[in-house]
Amino acid sequence: MTKLTDTQLVIIATACQRPGRVILPLPENLKGGAVAKVIDSLAAKGMIEEADAKPGEPVWRETGDGHRVTLIATDASLEALGITEDPPIETASEASEREPAPVADFSDASYPLADEGMEASLAPKRWARDDSKQAKLIEMLRRPDGATIEEIVGAFGWQPHTVRGAIAGALKKKLGLDVTSEKVEERGRVYRIAG
């Protein structure tokens, strides 16, 4: 199975729920050079491809002769998500003429919605690997005695500022975990995940 980042999974999962499997619009938090990097990576893995943009579909780029191009998820994206049945690809105008199909419930998603008007039940589900460094960091911080910056540096080989960034960014901000810290005599500052 092809390894994909969380961002790549969100993009293709959302696209596979849209009419025509259109990739656009991308998540709002994806900006600048990160957009090109993610799109190039997905294209290199065969997960997305360019296609003629139909009327009403978002446009990825225009060629010099006025030709409009969009991005769509390929069958490889469906495979990566474990979707075995491929519904026929339809345009946005065809989709507006039919009754909406039932959609899987992703209401427990932790990612912002790609489309402002998209219902919460269409939000992509978050995937997490048990063997990732993030999962191992969470495991260290859930121990009753917690972990110090130095202990985490020793376990992962990271720089101290990287550890602090992972705690503040990935754990607190992105995952919403309640990470506390306290000064412990002879150990220094100890970080723990509350609960």
GIRACOR-V727406 format. One record per residue. N is the residue number from 0. PSI is psi in radians with two decimals (NA if undefined). Layout:
n={N;N}
psi={PSI;PSI}
This chain:
n={0;1;2;3;4;5;6;7;8;9;10;11;12;13;14;15;16;17;18;19;20;21;22;23;24;25;26;27;28;29;30;31;32;33;34;35;36;37;38;39;40;41;42;43;44;45;46;47;48;49;50;51;52;53;54;55;56;57;58;59;60;61;62;63;64;65;66;67;68;69;70;71;72;73;74;75;76;77;78;79;80;81;82;83;84;85;86;87;88;89;90;91;92;93;94;95;96;97;98;99;100;101;102;103;104;105;106;107;108;109;110;111;112;113;114;115;116;117;118;119;120;121;122;123;124;125;126;127;128;129;130;131;132;133;134;135;136;137;138;139;140;141;142;143;144;145;146;147;148;149;150;151;152;153;154;155;156;157;158;159;160;161;162;163;164;165;166;167;168;169;170;171;172;173;174;175;176;177;178;179;180;181;182;183;184;185;186;187;188;189;190;191;192;193;194}
psi={2.45;2.32;2.29;2.61;2.92;-0.75;-0.77;-0.72;-0.73;-0.78;-0.85;-0.57;-0.74;-0.77;-0.68;-0.19;-0.15;2.71;2.32;0.10;0.67;2.29;-0.58;2.60;2.66;2.85;2.46;-0.51;-0.07;2.00;2.82;-2.32;-0.40;-0.58;-0.91;-0.70;-0.80;-0.77;-0.79;-0.73;-0.78;-0.68;-0.72;-0.54;-0.03;0.30;-0.47;2.81;2.80;2.58;2.77;2.31;2.20;2.81;2.31;-0.23;2.56;2.58;2.26;-0.83;2.83;2.41;2.98;-0.47;0.29;0.10;2.29;2.31;2.44;3.10;2.38;2.68;2.42;3.10;-0.50;-0.56;-0.75;-0.77;-0.77;-0.51;-0.11;0.34;2.05;-0.50;2.14;1.89;2.68;2.51;2.31;2.76;2.93;-0.65;-0.65;-0.67;-0.60;-0.32;-0.19;2.91;2.44;2.42;2.66;2.54;2.53;2.57;1.97;0.63;-0.25;0.29;2.57;0.17;2.62;2.69;2.48;-0.68;2.30;-0.69;0.02;2.37;2.69;-0.51;-0.22;-0.05;2.45;2.54;2.53;2.29;2.47;2.42;2.40;-0.38;0.18;2.80;-0.63;-0.76;-0.68;-0.63;-0.78;-0.72;-0.74;-0.73;-0.29;-0.17;2.61;-0.63;0.02;-2.69;2.59;2.89;-0.75;-0.69;-0.70;-0.73;-0.77;-0.62;-0.62;-0.28;0.31;2.88;2.66;-0.68;-0.50;-0.69;-0.83;-0.68;-0.71;-0.70;-0.84;-0.72;-1.15;-0.79;-0.89;-0.95;-0.90;-0.83;-0.22;0.44;2.56;1.59;2.14;2.81;2.59;2.66;2.13;2.25;2.36;-0.14;-0.52;-2.68;2.18;2.28;2.44;2.67;2.09;2.54;NA}
